[in-house]
Amino acid sequence: MQRQSNHAVGMKGQADAEAHLAEKGYTILERNYRLRSGEIDIITRMGSYIIFVEVKYRKGLSLGYPAEAVGPFKQRKIAKIALHYIAKNNLVDQDFRFDVVEVLEEGGRLSINHIEDAFGV
């Protein structure tokens, strides 16, 4: 049996996160918004908010909870990319927040934990 690449596993985790967000009524605006400095996994809208979502997938907890991987350096990187998106799309009058969606697969079971307003800038 061949192991999946990190990219393929990450994309599956992102698809699970997107389905979860859509089920909760979020509108997906962008997927994998990339700049040279990095990317934002999902940009979505809910009500008056534009939400920048970082998806973290883990198979088991040996490396800790997925959201623990979104430390201060990653948060600043996401914020800089978000500022670019805001300026490019002239969204300065919108409300914003940064969410993390944890996708955890353990013992054949999938759980999704959506952390709203996970960090500020």
N, CA, C and O of each residue as an XYZ file, in Angstrom:
484
protein
N       0.840     -1.181      0.000
C       0.000      0.000      0.000
C       0.887      1.246      0.000
O       1.795      1.363      0.823
N       0.628      2.163     -0.909
C       1.435      3.366     -1.057
C       0.900      4.483     -0.160
O      -0.308      4.710     -0.085
N       1.816      5.176      0.518
C       1.430      6.298      1.370
C       1.073      7.506      0.508
O       1.676      7.740     -0.539
N       0.095      8.256      0.962
C      -0.286      9.468      0.245
C       0.757     10.549      0.495
O       1.374     10.601      1.559
N       0.942     11.402     -0.487
C       1.857     12.535     -0.309
C       1.246     13.528      0.682
O       0.033     13.548      0.891
N       2.102     14.345      1.283
C       1.616     15.369      2.207
C       0.615     16.297      1.518
O      -0.377     16.708      2.120
N       0.883     16.620      0.257
C      -0.012     17.505     -0.492
C      -1.390     16.860     -0.642
O      -2.408     17.515     -0.417
N      -1.429     15.579     -1.022
C      -2.711     14.888     -1.213
C      -3.476     14.800      0.101
O      -4.691     14.996      0.133
N      -2.769     14.508      1.174
C      -3.404     14.429      2.486
C      -3.940     15.800      2.887
O      -5.059     15.915      3.389
N      -3.127     16.850      2.661
C      -3.557     18.208      2.979
C      -4.779     18.623      2.181
O      -5.676     19.281      2.709
N      -4.818     18.245      0.920
C      -5.961     18.598      0.074
C      -7.231     17.884      0.551
O      -8.316     18.464      0.512
N      -7.105     16.642      0.998
C      -8.261     15.931      1.535
C      -8.747     16.619      2.802
O      -9.950     16.802      2.988
N      -7.813     17.002      3.677
C      -8.187     17.724      4.887
C      -8.879     19.030      4.559
O      -9.855     19.404      5.209
N      -8.372     19.730      3.546
C      -8.984     20.989      3.135
C     -10.378     20.759      2.572
O     -11.290     21.536      2.856
N     -10.562     19.709      1.781
C     -11.884     19.399      1.229
C     -12.873     19.088      2.363
O     -14.031     19.503      2.313
N     -12.412     18.360      3.377
C     -13.269     18.074      4.536
C     -13.644     19.371      5.252
O     -14.794     19.553      5.651
N     -12.668     20.273      5.414
C     -12.920     21.556      6.072
C     -13.902     22.397      5.255
O     -14.812     23.006      5.819
N     -13.725     22.435      3.937
C     -14.629     23.199      3.070
C     -16.053     22.678      3.173
O     -17.000     23.458      3.270
N     -16.204     21.359      3.154
C     -17.541     20.765      3.261
C     -18.177     21.146      4.595
O     -19.368     21.452      4.658
N     -17.391     21.125      5.640
C     -17.888     21.506      6.969
C     -18.341     22.967      6.974
O     -19.417     23.285      7.481
N     -17.518     23.853      6.409
C     -17.869     25.277      6.367
C     -19.130     25.509      5.535
O     -20.013     26.266      5.941
N     -19.215     24.863      4.382
C     -20.389     25.015      3.516
C     -21.647     24.537      4.239
O     -22.708     25.153      4.133
N     -21.516     23.441      4.967
C     -22.641     22.892      5.730
C     -23.122     23.885      6.791
O     -24.310     23.931      7.111
N     -22.198     24.675      7.333
C     -22.541     25.675      8.351
C     -23.018     26.995      7.738
O     -23.331     27.935      8.469
N     -23.077     27.074      6.396
C     -23.604     28.261      5.734
C     -22.579     29.268      5.262
O     -22.938     30.363      4.828
N     -21.291     28.908      5.341
C     -20.246     29.800      4.851
C     -20.205     29.742      3.325
O     -20.478     28.702      2.725
N     -19.862     30.870      2.709
C     -19.680     30.932      1.259
C     -18.186     30.963      0.977
O     -17.481     31.855      1.449
N     -17.705     30.002      0.216
C     -16.283     29.931     -0.122
C     -16.010     30.958     -1.224
O     -16.627     30.922     -2.288
N     -15.073     31.876     -0.951
C     -14.700     32.901     -1.927
C     -13.440     32.520     -2.697
O     -13.351     32.747     -3.903
N     -12.477     31.948     -2.003
C     -11.191     31.579     -2.615
C     -10.673     30.313     -1.956
O     -10.927     30.050     -0.781
N      -9.943     29.541     -2.739
C      -9.217     28.378     -2.236
C      -7.749     28.581     -2.576
O      -7.412     28.998     -3.684
N      -6.892     28.290     -1.633
C      -5.444     28.349     -1.858
C      -5.013     29.679     -2.473
O      -4.394     29.706     -3.537
N      -5.340     30.769     -1.804
C      -4.952     32.101     -2.265
C      -3.453     32.254     -2.032
O      -3.000     32.317     -0.889
N      -2.687     32.313     -3.118
C      -1.226     32.270     -3.028
C      -0.557     33.586     -3.383
O      -0.952     34.307     -4.299
N       0.475     33.851     -2.606
C       1.449     34.889     -2.924
C       2.811     34.216     -2.849
O       2.914     33.062     -2.433
N       3.830     34.916     -3.240
C       5.176     34.360     -3.158
C       5.530     33.981     -1.717
O       6.257     33.016     -1.481
N       5.007     34.750     -0.760
C       5.335     34.540      0.659
C       4.551     33.422      1.329
O       4.870     33.042      2.456
N       3.528     32.885      0.660
C       2.742     31.803      1.258
C       1.329     31.782      0.720
O       1.040     32.346     -0.335
N       0.444     31.118      1.466
C      -0.938     31.029      1.007
C      -1.905     30.979      2.181
O      -1.544     30.646      3.310
N      -3.133     31.319      1.871
C      -4.251     31.146      2.800
C      -5.087     30.013      2.225
O      -5.450     30.035      1.049
N      -5.388     29.030      3.053
C      -6.079     27.835      2.568
C      -7.464     28.141      2.013
O      -7.798     27.736      0.900
N      -8.269     28.862      2.799
C      -9.647     29.155      2.385
C      -9.975     30.586      2.800
O      -9.646     31.016      3.905
N     -10.626     31.311      1.902
C     -11.195     32.613      2.241
C     -12.694     32.467      2.047
O     -13.155     32.035      0.991
N     -13.442     32.826      3.066
C     -14.873     32.590      3.048
C     -15.622     33.800      3.592
O     -15.023     34.718      4.152
N     -16.912     33.785      3.423
C     -17.765     34.866      3.937
C     -18.885     34.240      4.764
O     -19.458     33.208      4.415
N     -19.168     34.921      5.886
C     -20.332     34.560      6.703
C     -20.899     35.875      7.231
O     -20.258     36.571      8.018
N     -22.092     36.197      6.791
C     -22.693     37.460      7.192
C     -21.833     38.611      6.711
O     -21.486     38.684      5.533
N     -21.486     39.514      7.625
C     -20.686     40.686      7.253
C     -19.184     40.414      7.318
O     -18.384     41.307      7.036
N     -18.797     39.209      7.681
C     -17.377     38.887      7.864
C     -16.748     38.204      6.653
O     -17.342     37.330      6.022
N     -15.522     38.636      6.351
C     -14.633     37.901      5.464
C     -13.717     37.127      6.421
O     -13.116     37.714      7.321
N     -13.616     35.811      6.222
C     -12.870     34.972      7.151
C     -11.728     34.287      6.413
O     -11.920     33.652      5.376
N     -10.544     34.436      6.972
C      -9.344     33.793      6.439
C      -9.128     32.535      7.272
O      -8.943     32.600      8.487
N      -9.157     31.390      6.595
C      -9.160     30.107      7.296
C      -7.881     29.331      7.016
O      -7.507     29.109      5.865
N      -7.226     28.926      8.085
C      -6.080     28.023      8.011
C      -6.585     26.636      8.384
O      -7.198     26.453      9.436
N      -6.327     25.663      7.519
C      -6.745     24.286      7.770
C      -5.524     23.488      8.208
O      -4.474     23.537      7.568
N      -5.675     22.761      9.296
C      -4.603     21.889      9.775
C      -5.155     20.485      9.950
O      -6.136     20.266     10.662
N      -4.512     19.549      9.293
C      -4.910     18.146      9.337
C      -3.864     17.338     10.098
O      -2.663     17.561      9.941
N      -4.317     16.414     10.910
C      -3.415     15.479     11.580
C      -4.056     14.101     11.594
O      -5.273     13.954     11.706
N      -3.221     13.130     11.479
C      -3.667     11.748     11.632
C      -3.124     11.303     12.988
O      -1.992     10.831     13.090
N      -3.932     11.457     14.007
C      -3.514     11.148     15.362
C      -2.947     12.376     16.055
O      -2.740     13.422     15.439
N      -2.705     12.224     17.341
C      -2.261     13.353     18.154
C      -0.792     13.278     18.547
O      -0.364     13.974     19.468
N      -0.026     12.454     17.871
C       1.387     12.314     18.234
C       2.152     13.631     18.095
O       3.147     13.838     18.789
N       1.708     14.508     17.220
C       2.340     15.823     17.041
C       1.557     16.932     17.735
O       1.854     18.111     17.544
N       0.561     16.566     18.536
C      -0.281     17.553     19.208
C      -1.524     17.850     18.396
O      -1.737     17.296     17.318
N      -2.335     18.734     18.937
C      -3.548     19.130     18.227
C      -3.171     19.952     17.001
O      -2.209     20.719     17.038
N      -3.921     19.797     15.922
C      -3.565     20.489     14.673
C      -3.392     21.999     14.824
O      -2.460     22.569     14.257
N      -4.270     22.653     15.576
C      -4.210     24.121     15.697
C      -2.928     24.596     16.362
O      -2.540     25.752     16.193
N      -2.265     23.730     17.110
C      -1.020     24.113     17.767
C       0.070     24.452     16.752
O       1.058     25.102     17.095
N      -0.107     24.015     15.508
C       0.869     24.293     14.453
C       0.714     25.704     13.877
O       1.508     26.118     13.033
N      -0.293     26.435     14.325
C      -0.513     27.799     13.834
C      -0.004     28.770     14.905
O      -0.780     29.403     15.620
N       1.318     28.865     14.987
C       1.965     29.720     15.974
C       2.074     31.156     15.498
O       1.550     31.508     14.441
N       2.756     31.986     16.275
C       2.870     33.418     15.951
C       3.466     33.706     14.570
O       2.991     34.603     13.874
N       4.494     32.962     14.162
C       5.100     33.192     12.845
C       4.078     32.933     11.737
O       3.936     33.742     10.820
N       3.368     31.804     11.821
C       2.361     31.447     10.811
C       1.221     32.471     10.826
O       0.710     32.843      9.770
N       0.831     32.918     11.998
C      -0.239     33.911     12.102
C       0.140     35.213     11.401
O      -0.667     35.787     10.670
N       1.372     35.676     11.625
C       1.826     36.919     10.960
C       1.861     36.737      9.440
O       1.484     37.637      8.690
N       2.310     35.584      9.003
C       2.371     35.298      7.566
C       0.964     35.340      6.945
O       0.761     35.946      5.892
N       0.005     34.695      7.605
C      -1.380     34.689      7.119
C      -1.928     36.113      7.101
O      -2.605     36.503      6.150
N      -1.641     36.890      8.141
C      -2.140     38.265      8.225
C      -1.605     39.118      7.079
O      -2.348     39.914      6.505
N      -0.323     38.961      6.738
C       0.249     39.734      5.628
C      -0.417     39.383      4.300
O      -0.683     40.263      3.481
N      -0.680     38.111      4.094
C      -1.351     37.680      2.862
C      -2.786     38.207      2.847
O      -3.290     38.629      1.806
N      -3.437     38.179      4.007
C      -4.805     38.702      4.113
C      -4.846     40.191      3.777
O      -5.762     40.647      3.093
N      -3.863     40.948      4.252
C      -3.811     42.385      3.935
C      -3.709     42.612      2.426
O      -4.325     43.532      1.888
N      -2.937     41.778      1.757
C      -2.828     41.863      0.299
C      -4.184     41.607     -0.347
O      -4.602     42.347     -1.238
N      -4.874     40.554      0.105
C      -6.190     40.199     -0.438
C      -7.183     41.345     -0.217
O      -7.952     41.689     -1.116
N      -7.163     41.931      0.980
C      -8.068     43.033      1.320
C      -7.822     44.225      0.396
O      -8.767     44.800     -0.145
N      -6.559     44.595      0.216
C      -6.220     45.732     -0.638
C      -6.564     45.447     -2.099
O      -7.158     46.285     -2.778
N      -6.192     44.274     -2.572
C      -6.435     43.906     -3.979
C      -7.916     43.939     -4.322
O      -8.294     44.316     -5.432
N      -8.757     43.542     -3.364
C     -10.197     43.450     -3.614
C     -10.984     44.631     -3.028
O     -12.214     44.602     -2.978
N     -10.259     45.673     -2.587
C     -10.885     46.883     -2.050
C     -11.948     46.551     -0.996
O     -13.096     46.983     -1.097
N     -11.546     45.783      0.007
C     -12.463     45.333      1.047
C     -12.210     46.018      2.392
O     -12.489     45.443      3.444
N     -11.691     47.220      2.359
C     -11.289     47.901      3.597
C     -12.457     48.185      4.536
O     -12.231     48.391      5.729
N     -13.680     48.205      4.052
C     -14.842     48.490      4.894
C     -15.498     47.225      5.452
O     -16.567     47.305      6.059
N     -14.885     46.079      5.259
C     -15.443     44.803      5.714
C     -14.941     44.455      7.116
O     -13.938     44.993      7.585
N     -15.653     43.550      7.768
C     -15.193     42.960      9.024
C     -14.405     41.706      8.669
O     -14.744     41.003      7.717
N     -13.355     41.426      9.435
C     -12.497     40.277      9.155
C     -12.235     39.492     10.415
O     -12.332     40.011     11.527
N     -11.898     38.225     10.223
C     -11.386     37.430     11.329
C     -10.554     36.288     10.751
O     -10.590     36.004      9.554
N      -9.811     35.649     11.638
C      -8.949     34.538     11.273
C      -9.403     33.303     12.041
O      -9.409     33.290     13.272
N      -9.781     32.267     11.300
C     -10.226     31.005     11.892
C      -9.221     29.908     11.604
O      -8.433     29.998     10.663
N      -9.258     28.879     12.421
C      -8.494     27.655     12.170
C      -9.493     26.506     12.177
O     -10.341     26.418     13.065
N      -9.391     25.636     11.196
C     -10.196     24.420     11.173
C      -9.248     23.243     11.341
O      -8.380     22.993     10.505
N      -9.438     22.527     12.446
C      -8.656     21.322     12.709
C      -9.400     20.126     12.129
O     -10.589     19.935     12.382
N      -8.686     19.330     11.352
C      -9.239     18.077     10.841
C      -8.370     16.985     11.446
O      -7.172     16.903     11.173
N      -8.990     16.148     12.273
C      -8.255     15.117     12.999
C      -8.830     13.751     12.655
O     -10.023     13.496     12.814
N      -7.950     12.885     12.180
C      -8.347     11.521     11.868
C      -7.663     10.612     12.878
O      -6.437     10.565     12.971
N      -8.481      9.897     13.625
C      -7.950      9.044     14.677
C      -8.775      7.765     14.746
O      -9.996      7.808     14.895
N      -8.098      6.637     14.638
C      -8.798      5.359     14.720
C      -9.907      5.203     13.696
O     -10.949      4.614     13.981
N      -9.677      5.737     12.496
C     -10.681      5.622     11.435
C     -11.828      6.614     11.558
O     -12.746      6.604     10.738
N     -11.786      7.463     12.565
C     -12.841      8.469     12.765
C     -12.312      9.854     12.437
O     -11.171     10.189     12.754
N     -13.146     10.643     11.805
C     -12.788     11.999     11.416
C     -13.529     12.973     12.322
O     -14.741     12.861     12.503
N     -12.799     13.926     12.888
C     -13.453     14.985     13.658
C     -12.953     16.330     13.156
O     -11.792     16.485     12.775
N     -13.858     17.291     13.166
C     -13.535     18.626     12.692
C     -13.859     19.610     13.814
O     -14.958     19.605     14.367
N     -12.889     20.442     14.132
C     -13.048     21.456     15.162
C     -12.793     22.819     14.508
O     -11.678     23.118     14.081
N     -13.829     23.622     14.439
C     -13.734     24.949     13.826
C     -13.522     25.959     14.945
O     -14.400     26.160     15.784
N     -12.359     26.588     14.954
C     -12.016     27.585     15.964
C     -12.204     28.964     15.339
O     -11.380     29.417     14.545
N     -13.289     29.615     15.705
C     -13.581     30.935     15.172
C     -12.757     31.983     15.903
O     -12.514     31.872     17.104
N     -12.330     33.000     15.165
C     -11.528     34.094     15.730
C     -10.340     33.525     16.514
O     -10.094     33.900     17.660
N      -9.622     32.623     15.873
C      -8.529     31.871     16.515
C      -7.364     32.760     16.903
O      -6.666     32.483     17.878
N      -7.151     33.819     16.150
C      -6.062     34.744     16.485
C      -6.373     36.112     15.903
O      -7.136     36.233     14.945
N      -5.783     37.125     16.484
C      -5.959     38.492     16.008
C      -4.654     39.019     15.472
O      -3.602     38.406     15.653
N      -4.720     40.128     14.828
C      -3.508     40.743     14.290
C      -3.401     42.173     14.750
O      -2.444     42.864     14.402
